[in-house]
Amino acid sequence: MKEITVQELKKLMDEKKDFQLIDVREQHEFDEANLKGELIPMGEVLENVDKISKDKQVVVHCRSGKRSATIINALESQHGFTNLYNLKGGIMAYIEEIGL
């Protein structure tokens, strides 16, 4: 599985690169703090595969990186995605290293 660091994600955002950011946490977690990504809770991802781009880089994140890794593995094995990147350490690492 490919990973991206919080510094690399920040650079993508700062440079306004064309990528998709997907947050697989639950609504209440998203409401507390988010990176302005698209919320698709973990339990709903596989029924919303059509919302995930196959044409550009997609960064998937959760709180710590575990749920997003599980989702990426499922999407790669069941739907053939090759453009997914797990945010290493999740939003917790982003808040700790970069801030919101």
trRosetta pair geometry for C-beta under 8 A, 3 or more apart (Angstrom, degrees):
i j d omega theta_ij theta_ji phi_ij phi_ji
1 69 6.2 95 128 -143 172 86
1 72 5.6 92 -141 113 123 134
1 73 6.6 -60 -77 -71 128 78
1 76 7.4 -147 -102 -12 84 156
1 84 7.7 -47 -154 99 88 100
1 86 5.7 30 150 -5 122 125
2 84 6.8 149 51 92 104 55
2 85 4.8 -62 109 -106 104 73
2 86 7.1 153 89 14 52 76
3 85 6.3 107 -146 -168 15 80
3 86 4.9 -40 -109 67 73 88
3 87 7.6 112 -161 -124 77 7
3 88 4.7 64 176 -59 124 102
4 8 4.7 -123 -172 87 89 129
4 9 5.6 106 130 -56 120 87
4 12 7.9 -2 -178 -16 146 136
4 59 5.7 -62 43 -118 146 111
4 85 4.3 49 -19 156 111 132
4 86 7.2 170 21 74 73 37
4 87 5.9 -37 70 -103 91 54
4 88 6.7 -158 77 -4 35 90
5 8 4.7 99 53 5 77 101
5 9 7.1 -139 97 -3 42 85
5 88 5.3 -29 -102 44 53 125
6 9 5.5 -51 -147 37 37 113
6 10 6.3 42 152 -23 67 103
6 87 6.8 64 -82 -171 68 100
6 88 7.1 -108 -27 68 72 82
6 89 6.5 -56 -36 66 113 121
6 93 5.1 -158 -39 121 134 100
6 94 4.5 -178 -133 -94 125 65
6 97 5.0 127 81 66 143 132
6 98 5.5 -142 152 -19 119 119
7 10 5.6 -50 -148 34 32 114
7 11 6.5 35 151 -21 62 104
7 97 7.1 -81 -55 140 81 136
7 98 7.5 172 -86 -71 53 110
8 11 5.6 -52 -152 34 33 114
8 12 6.7 38 149 -21 64 101
9 12 5.6 -50 -152 32 36 113
9 13 6.4 33 151 -16 66 105
9 21 7.8 89 -156 -109 113 119
9 35 7.8 -16 153 -171 134 153
9 59 6.0 120 -112 -158 108 165
9 87 6.0 17 -56 -120 148 107
9 94 7.0 -52 75 -104 140 115
10 13 5.7 -57 -151 39 32 111
10 14 6.1 31 153 -19 68 109
10 94 7.8 156 -59 -141 98 93
10 98 5.3 -175 -78 -116 136 144
11 14 5.7 -53 -139 39 30 110
11 15 6.0 15 164 -5 65 113
12 15 6.3 -69 -144 48 22 99
12 17 4.5 -74 -156 38 75 126
12 19 5.6 -23 -179 25 134 143
12 57 7.7 -115 -131 95 144 141
12 59 7.4 157 65 -28 162 143
13 16 7.4 22 178 -75 33 41
13 17 7.8 -59 -54 28 21 86
13 35 8.0 -109 -82 178 147 105
17 57 7.6 2 133 49 124 129
18 56 5.5 -91 126 -144 93 151
19 56 5.7 -155 -112 143 48 112
19 57 4.2 -34 -122 80 109 98
19 58 6.8 179 -176 -86 84 29
19 59 6.2 48 149 -7 127 99
20 37 8.0 86 164 -152 59 94
20 38 6.9 -27 -174 13 94 126
20 52 7.0 162 111 -147 154 58
20 53 4.8 153 -15 17 144 120
20 56 6.3 117 -10 85 92 107
20 57 7.3 -178 28 97 68 52
20 58 4.5 -15 67 -114 104 80
20 59 7.2 -178 90 27 52 64
21 35 6.2 -104 162 104 146 114
21 36 7.3 59 79 91 141 63
21 37 3.4 -109 120 -111 100 105
21 38 6.7 140 85 11 62 74
21 58 7.9 176 -79 -161 23 57
21 59 5.1 -14 -111 67 69 102
21 61 7.3 -13 -169 13 88 110
22 37 5.7 -164 -84 164 9 124
22 38 5.3 -33 -108 67 64 92
22 40 5.7 -26 -162 29 108 110
22 45 7.9 88 162 -118 138 109
22 52 6.6 -14 -62 -108 153 98
22 58 6.3 14 -1 -179 114 102
22 59 7.2 173 26 87 69 50
22 60 4.9 -19 70 -110 104 71
22 61 7.4 155 84 24 54 63
23 30 5.8 116 122 -103 143 106
23 34 6.1 -38 -81 -142 168 103
23 35 6.9 160 -73 40 119 92
23 37 4.3 136 -28 78 95 119
23 38 6.8 179 20 78 81 36
23 39 5.0 -33 72 -100 107 61
23 40 7.3 136 69 28 54 58
23 61 5.9 -27 -108 73 62 85
23 62 7.3 122 -164 -96 61 44
23 91 7.7 34 -128 -55 108 127
24 40 6.2 -26 -103 83 65 73
24 41 6.4 85 -170 -157 53 25
24 42 4.5 74 166 -72 105 71
24 45 6.1 -10 -123 -61 112 129
24 60 6.2 27 -21 -175 118 99
24 61 7.2 178 17 84 84 32
24 62 5.0 -47 67 -79 92 97
24 67 5.4 -158 102 126 119 113
24 68 5.4 156 29 -89 128 71
24 71 5.3 -146 -108 -23 165 159
25 29 3.8 -91 155 85 130 137
25 30 5.7 164 84 -52 107 79
25 39 7.5 -63 63 -136 72 94
25 41 6.9 -53 108 -116 26 70
25 42 7.5 24 -95 -25 19 96
25 62 5.2 134 -63 -147 82 70
25 63 5.9 97 -97 -44 123 81
25 67 7.2 118 -84 70 58 151
25 91 7.5 -41 -30 3 143 137
26 29 5.0 93 57 8 73 104
26 30 7.1 -137 100 -6 37 92
26 41 5.3 45 -106 -122 50 119
26 42 7.8 -47 -61 14 70 92
27 30 5.5 -59 -148 38 32 114
27 31 6.2 34 155 -24 67 105
27 39 6.8 82 -100 168 62 148
27 41 6.8 -48 -35 -63 71 123
28 31 5.5 -48 -145 33 33 115
28 32 6.7 38 153 -24 62 102
29 32 5.8 -53 -156 29 33 113
29 33 7.7 -48 170 48 63 72
29 63 6.5 -85 -162 -72 144 104
30 33 8.0 -113 -159 70 23 36
30 34 4.9 32 -161 -76 68 127
30 39 4.8 11 -110 -103 161 134
31 34 7.7 22 -55 -27 13 115
33 91 6.4 148 109 160 110 136
33 95 6.7 14 162 -81 154 131
33 100 5.9 -111 -155 -76 108 161
34 37 6.7 -129 177 31 101 76
34 39 7.4 -54 -129 -68 144 106
34 91 7.5 -62 -121 -121 38 146
35 61 7.0 35 23 61 141 148
35 91 6.4 -147 -30 -112 109 101
35 94 6.4 -30 -80 144 126 167
35 100 7.8 -119 -90 -119 63 94
37 59 7.7 -111 -112 86 136 95
37 61 7.0 141 3 41 165 107
38 51 7.2 -154 144 154 147 121
40 44 5.7 -130 -177 91 74 102
40 45 5.3 98 132 -94 114 70
40 48 5.2 -143 -146 82 128 147
40 51 6.4 164 -82 85 142 139
40 52 7.8 -89 25 -63 166 98
41 44 4.9 68 65 17 83 107
41 45 7.5 -127 95 -38 39 78
42 45 6.0 -32 -152 -11 32 115
42 62 7.2 24 -63 -101 114 129
42 67 5.0 -83 -85 -177 139 120
42 70 7.4 34 -150 81 123 118
42 71 6.0 -126 -132 -67 81 120
44 47 5.8 -69 -164 51 59 102
44 48 5.6 35 144 -6 87 122
45 48 5.9 -83 -145 52 27 96
45 49 7.3 66 156 -72 65 63
45 52 7.8 39 -164 -44 89 134
45 71 5.2 28 69 -144 174 121
45 74 7.6 108 99 83 126 131
45 75 7.3 -78 150 -64 123 111
46 49 6.3 5 -157 -49 38 101
46 74 6.5 -68 -79 141 111 134
46 75 7.9 -151 -95 -80 72 74
46 78 7.4 2 -130 91 111 152
48 51 4.7 -16 166 17 96 121
48 52 7.3 101 121 -23 79 92
49 52 5.8 -60 -163 29 46 111
49 75 7.1 162 -122 -125 99 96
49 79 5.5 -162 -149 -113 140 159
52 58 6.0 46 -168 -132 93 161
52 75 7.0 -61 105 -141 166 143
52 81 7.2 -33 127 -99 130 138
53 56 5.1 -8 132 41 144 85
53 58 5.7 171 59 -69 90 113
53 83 7.3 -67 108 94 85 140
54 81 6.4 -128 -113 -116 87 76
54 83 6.3 138 -157 23 44 130
55 83 7.7 -62 53 -2 9 173
56 83 6.7 131 103 167 21 147
57 83 5.7 -136 -109 177 37 99
57 85 6.4 4 -171 -2 98 123
58 81 7.6 -56 46 -168 136 131
58 83 5.6 84 13 114 92 93
58 84 5.1 -32 77 -105 104 63
58 85 6.9 165 85 22 50 76
59 85 5.0 -33 -105 74 67 102
59 86 8.0 126 -158 -119 64 7
59 87 5.7 66 176 -59 104 95
60 68 4.3 163 126 -159 95 107
60 71 6.0 -140 170 86 149 123
60 72 5.6 -180 52 -65 146 100
60 84 5.8 3 -6 -165 119 104
60 85 7.1 161 19 75 73 46
60 86 6.0 -35 69 -104 92 55
60 87 7.0 -144 86 -4 40 87
61 65 7.3 -42 -142 -92 70 59
61 68 5.2 -37 -126 -72 18 156
61 86 7.4 120 -90 -166 57 53
61 87 3.7 -2 -94 27 108 135
61 90 5.3 136 -171 -135 92 63
61 91 5.9 112 148 -46 126 79
61 94 7.7 26 -164 -23 157 134
62 65 6.6 -174 52 -62 91 15
62 66 6.8 -78 72 55 137 58
62 67 3.8 110 -82 58 171 108
62 68 4.4 -162 -8 -31 96 92
62 90 5.1 -53 78 -123 56 127
62 91 7.3 -102 124 -1 24 96
63 66 7.9 -18 63 33 86 90
63 67 7.2 65 22 16 82 119
63 90 4.9 46 111 145 24 153
63 91 5.9 -56 -127 42 37 99
63 92 5.8 44 170 -28 69 106
64 89 6.5 -55 -161 -166 56 40
64 90 4.3 -89 -79 20 5 138
64 92 5.5 -1 -91 21 69 130
64 93 7.7 99 -138 -21 53 94
65 68 5.8 -65 -147 47 40 110
65 69 5.9 47 156 -29 73 108
65 86 5.9 83 -155 162 91 112
65 87 6.4 -131 -98 87 88 64
65 88 5.9 21 -105 -146 146 29
65 89 5.5 19 -33 -25 128 10
65 90 4.4 -134 -40 -37 64 90
65 93 7.6 25 -38 -2 116 128
66 69 5.8 -55 -150 31 27 112
66 70 6.7 28 153 -19 62 104
66 90 7.8 -39 9 -44 62 133
67 70 5.6 -53 -153 33 35 113
67 71 6.4 33 151 -17 67 106
68 71 5.6 -53 -147 38 35 112
68 72 6.2 38 154 -22 67 105
68 86 5.1 142 117 -137 111 88
68 87 6.4 20 88 33 169 82
68 90 6.7 162 6 -96 128 94
69 72 5.7 -52 -145 35 31 111
69 73 6.4 34 155 -20 63 104
69 86 5.1 33 -83 -122 71 153
70 73 5.9 -55 -153 34 29 112
70 74 6.6 26 151 -16 63 107
71 74 5.7 -57 -151 38 33 111
71 75 6.2 28 155 -17 68 108
72 75 5.8 -56 -143 40 31 108
72 76 6.1 28 159 -17 66 109
72 81 7.6 -111 -155 87 66 132
72 84 4.7 177 -135 130 101 138
72 86 5.4 -94 -14 -65 156 100
73 76 6.0 -58 -144 39 26 108
73 77 6.1 10 163 -7 64 114
74 77 6.3 -65 -140 45 24 99
74 78 5.6 -9 174 10 66 121
74 79 8.0 40 133 6 66 99
75 78 6.6 -63 -120 53 19 90
75 79 5.1 -43 -162 45 60 116
75 81 4.5 2 140 17 103 137
75 84 6.1 104 87 -46 133 159
76 79 7.5 -37 -69 57 8 72
76 80 7.2 29 -161 -137 41 10
76 81 5.1 -85 -88 64 56 84
76 82 7.2 93 -128 -82 92 46
76 84 6.5 -121 -61 37 98 131
81 84 5.1 49 136 -22 128 115
87 90 5.7 99 96 -102 106 33
87 91 7.5 53 108 -52 145 51
87 93 7.5 -175 148 58 95 119
87 94 7.1 -14 170 -48 134 115
88 93 6.6 -45 110 64 66 169
89 92 6.2 -113 162 75 83 84
89 93 2.6 59 123 -36 130 145
89 94 7.4 160 101 -26 103 61
89 96 7.8 -86 158 40 135 122
89 97 7.9 71 100 -6 153 126
90 93 6.0 114 58 13 48 95
90 94 7.3 -90 127 -2 40 98
91 94 5.1 -52 -147 37 43 118
91 95 6.1 44 154 -21 72 101
92 95 6.0 -52 -148 35 29 108
92 96 6.3 25 154 -16 63 110
93 96 5.6 -58 -143 41 31 110
93 97 5.8 5 167 1 69 115
94 97 6.6 -67 -134 49 20 92
94 98 5.3 -35 -172 37 63 117
94 100 7.7 69 125 -73 101 78
95 98 7.3 -55 -94 59 12 75
95 99 6.4 46 -158 -117 48 29
95 100 5.8 -15 -113 -33 83 97
